[in-house]
Amino acid sequence: MDIAALSTGMSQASLAQAVSVKVLGMAKDQGSEQGQALVQMMEKKRTTTSWGSTGHPGISTSYS
């Protein structure tokens, strides 16, 4: 293998690795954003739902 072909191969491998790292970072950021949105949605639902003092549907602390 000559030097030019070796250099081209190394450059392509480096580019592929850089692209993979960038895509992985984008996926991580998207997952983090979706997780934050899910937490906000759950908190909003928790504050707007009337489930009594136990916080669980169908379970009440009153014994009447």
C-alpha positions in Angstrom: 0.0 0.0 0.0 1.4 3.4 -0.9 1.6 6.4 1.3 -1.2 8.3 -0.5 -3.7 5.4 -0.1 -2.7 5.0 3.5 -3.2 8.7 4.2 -6.6 8.6 2.4 -7.7 5.6 4.4 -6.7 7.2 7.7 -8.4 10.4 6.8 -11.6 8.6 6.0 -11.5 6.7 9.2 -10.9 9.9 11.2 -13.9 11.6 9.5 -16.1 8.6 10.1 -15.2 8.6 13.8 -15.8 12.4 14.0 -19.2 12.0 12.4 -20.1 9.1 14.8 -19.2 11.2 17.8 -21.2 14.1 16.6 -24.3 12.0 15.9 -24.0 10.3 19.3 -23.8 13.8 20.9 -26.9 14.8 19.1 -28.8 11.7 20.2 -27.7 12.3 23.8 -28.9 15.9 23.7 -32.3 14.8 22.2 -32.7 12.1 24.8 -32.0 14.6 27.6 -34.5 17.1 26.2 -37.2 14.4 25.9 -36.4 13.3 29.5 -36.8 16.9 30.7 -40.1 17.2 28.8 -41.4 14.0 30.3 -40.6 15.2 33.8 -42.3 18.5 33.2 -45.4 16.7 31.8 -45.5 14.4 34.8 -45.2 17.3 37.3 -47.9 19.2 35.5 -50.2 16.1 35.5 -49.4 15.6 39.2 -50.4 19.1 40.1 -53.6 19.1 38.0 -54.9 15.7 39.1 -57.0 15.3 42.2 -56.1 12.0 43.7 -56.5 12.8 47.3 -53.7 13.0 49.8 -52.1 9.6 48.9 -51.2 10.7 45.4 -52.5 7.4 44.0 -55.8 7.0 42.0 -58.4 5.0 43.8 -56.6 5.1 47.1 -58.0 7.3 49.8 -56.9 8.0 53.4 -60.5 8.6 54.5 -62.1 5.5 56.1 -65.7 6.5 55.8 
